[in-house]
Amino acid sequence: MSAHQQPLAYHDHGFLESTDARPIRILAEYLEPLRRFRQENIQDTVVFFGSARVHSREVAEGRLLKLTRIRGRRKVGHAAALKRSRKAVEWSRYYEDARQLAAMLTDWSLSLEEPRRRFVVCSGGGPGIMEAANRGAHEAGGKSIGLNIRLPFEQGPNPYITKGLHFEFHYFFMRKFWFAYLAKALVIFPGGFGTLDEMFEILTLSQTAKFSKRLLVILYGSEYWSEVFDLKPLVEWGAIEEKDLDLLYRADTPAVAFKQLKEHLTKYHMVPATPQENRAPGIAKTRG
């Protein structure tokens, strides 16, 4: 291209990264995943949410072992680090449970005689519980999705996402769109602000009947969640209806969670409720 030749607008990176081009970037985060989901024949998903800070049992136990072998244990901060490391080993059981559950779900979904890929494991694409979910699906021989978000810390894509199904998002709301509108069920493992944000957004959409589909939300790990929050006062104060508490199911083992998932998916989603959900991708219809 000569010095005096103006590039085509869609080749002009300065323009595409400008404030004026924000609508184009937003649209790209809808159209580019849509194209790849279609190419990979993905109809719908089961989403795993949870903390990025949970390590596998092997990693957690290895770090604890290193700390216990450190000489001069009276060093400032060692006792606190040891306490955190012991907690990390305890915390790691959720990684292993997510990994096992994702493998069980994937193994079952692969057995279905369907023209498209059904109930594919989907995570936020990062480490921790997200990695565990992608890893379990990978170990079961199936595909899995990673909807990664670009952040200044914590969030790098894990190595278990299926090639072609690793997505990078700048806009949280576009990432949430793909979580919400392909999912037929969600499993919420222990996590922090991000996990709570994603869970309550989905619960709000279900509570207000914005989805035409019936969505299962499993809160995994009673020991953690019962200590973190109690929703019953919301009913007592009149902020929600008592029936809204039924939007959340509880599970404490992979076997129980898998049973709940299988029953729900078989009963409500084996035959999609609307024609547009019987496609790849099967984006859920929104109620008017």
N, C-alpha and C positions, 0 to 999 in steps of 0.2 A: 504494500500500500504506500503510495507517495505521501510526502509530507503534507500536501494540501488536500488529501482525500479524507473526507469525514466517514468514520465507521458507521455501519448500520446501527440503529439504536439498540438492538438486542445483542450487539457485540461490544457496546460501549460500557466497560466495567465501571467507569466513573459515574455514569448515569444510573446503572443498575444498583449501585451501592448508595445512591443518594436518597434523601428524604422523599423526593418526588416519585421515586420508583418503588416505594414501600408496598403499594397495592400489587405490583407485579411480583415482588418477593413473597408476599402472602399467598398469592395465587399459585406460585411455583411450589409451595409447601403443601398444596392440595393436589395439584396435577401430577407432580413427579412421583409421589407415593402411589397415587391412583394407577398410574401406568405400570409401575413395578408390581403392585399387588395383582393386577390383571395378568401380567406376564408370568408370575409365579403361581397363578391359579388359586389364590388365597380367597376363600369365601368369608370366613369369620374366625374369631379368636377367643381365647380365654386369657385374660390379663392377670399377671402377677405383679403386685405392688409390694414395696418394702424397703427397708433401709439399705443404703449404699455402703454402710459401715460394718456390715456383718461379714465375717470371714468364714471360710470353710473350717471344718474341725481340724484338718491337717495343718493348715496355716496357723490357726489360733493356738493349738497345742505346741507347735514348733516355736512360736514366739514366747510362750510361757516357759518352755524348757530353757531357752536362751537366758531369760531373765533370772531363773532360779540358779543358773550356773555362774552368774556374774560375781566376781570377787569384790570384796569391799561393799557388802550389801547395805552398809550404814550410810551410803552415799545419799545425799539429799534427793528426794523424789523417787527413790527406788521402791519404797513401800507402796506408794501411791500407784506407781507403774505396775507393780506386781498385782495389786488389787484389780486394776483395770484389765490386766491380762487374764486373770482368773474369770472375770466377768465375761470377757470376750469368748472364752472357751464355752461357758454356759450359753451365751448368745448364739454360738455357732450351730446349735442344734436346729435353729430356724433355717439356716442355710441348707443343712442336710435334708430337712423336711421339705423345703421348697424344691430342692433337686429331685427328691424321690417322687413327690407329687407330680411334677412336670413330666417325669419319665413315665409314670403310670397313665397320665392323661394322654400323652403322645402315643404310647403303645396302643391304647384303646382307639384313639382317633385313626391310626393307621390301619386298624382292622375294619373300619367302616367301608362299605362298598358305595362310595360317593364319587361323582364325576369331578368334584373340586375338593381342595384341601379344607377340611372342616376342623373347627375348634383348635386352631394352631396356637401354641404357646406364644405369648407376646409379653415383653418386658420393656422397661425404660432403657434397656441397652447398656447400662453401666455395671458397676461392680456390686458386691453384696448379694441381696436377694435376687436382684435382676440377673446377675451372672449365674446364680444357682438355678433359676428357671430355664435360662437358655442352655445351660450345661446339661440339665436333666433331659431336656428334649433332644439335644444332640446325642447323648449317650443311648437314648432309646431309638436312634436312627431316623428321627424326624426333623422337619424344618422348624425353625423358630424365628421370631421377629424381634428386633431391637429398635425401639423408637428413642434414639439418643438425643439429648439436649446439650447444646454447647454451653458450658459453665466454666467460670474461672478456677474452680476446684472440684475435687471428687469425681466428676463425671467424665470418664473416658470409656469408649466402647469395650465390652468384654470380648474375648476371643471365641466364644461359643455361638455367636449369632450366625445364622445361615448366610452364606455368601449370596448377595442380591437382596437380602432382607434386612440389611443394616441401613437405617435412615438417620440423617442428621437434621435437627431442627434448630432454628433460631428463635422462633415464636412459640412460647409455651401453649398458647391457645390452639395453634394448629396441631401441635403434638397431641393435645388433649382431645381434639376432634377425632383423630385416628384411634386413640384409645377407646373412646366412648362409642363410636358408631360402627365399629366392627365387632365389639365384644358381646358375647352372649353370657359371660360370667366373669366375675373378678374374685381374686383371692388376695386379701389384704394381710400381709405379714407384718410383724412389728417394724415400726419405722418412725420417722420424725415429721417435721413440718410438711415436707413434700408429699409423704405418704398420706398424711391427714388431709392435705389440700385436695389430692386426687380422689380420695375416698368420699369426702363430703360433697365434692362437685358432682360425682356420679349419683350419690344418694339424693341430692337435690333434684337432679333430672328425673330420677325414678319417682320421688315423692310428688313432684308436680306433673307427673304423667306426660313428660315431653317425649318419651320413647313410645313407639308402638309395640316394642318388644318387651318381654318379661325378662328382667335381668337379675341374676343371682349374685349376691355380694356375700362372700364368706370372710368373716373376721377370724383370722388364724392366730391362736395363741392366747388363751384366756388369762393365763398368768400375767402376761404383759398388759393386755388391753384392759382388764378389769382394774388394774392399778392406775393406768393412764387416764381413763375417763369413765364416767358413769352417765349414761344418757337419760336415766329415769327422771331426774329433776326437770328435764325439759318438758316431760309429760305433766309433772306436778304443777309446773308454772304455766302450763297451757301453751308452751311455745311450739309443740308438735302434738299430734294425735297419738294415742297409745298404739294404734295399728302401725304407725310409722316405725316403731321398734322392730316390727316383723320384717323390715327390709333387710335386716342384718341376720345372717346365720352364723353359728359358731362352730369351730372345729379345732381340735388339739392334736390330731394325728393325721398323717397323709391318707390313711385308709378311710377315715371318716370324711375328710374333705373330698376325696375321690368319689365316694359313694354319693355325696350330695351333688357333686358336679355331674356325674353320669346320669343320675335320676332327673335332674333339671334339664340337661341338654337333650336327653332322650324324649322327655315328655313335651317340652315346649319348642325345641328348635331343630329336631331332625327334619321336619318339614317346615321351611321358613314361612313366617306369617304373611309376608308380602312378596310380590314378584321381584322387587328390586333387591331383596335380601337373598334371592336365589341366583346370585351372580357372583362373579369374581372381580372385585370385592363386593360383598353383600352389605352395602351401607344401609344401616337401619333407617326406616322411615320415621320422621318426626311428626308428632301429632300437631294439628293446627291449633 
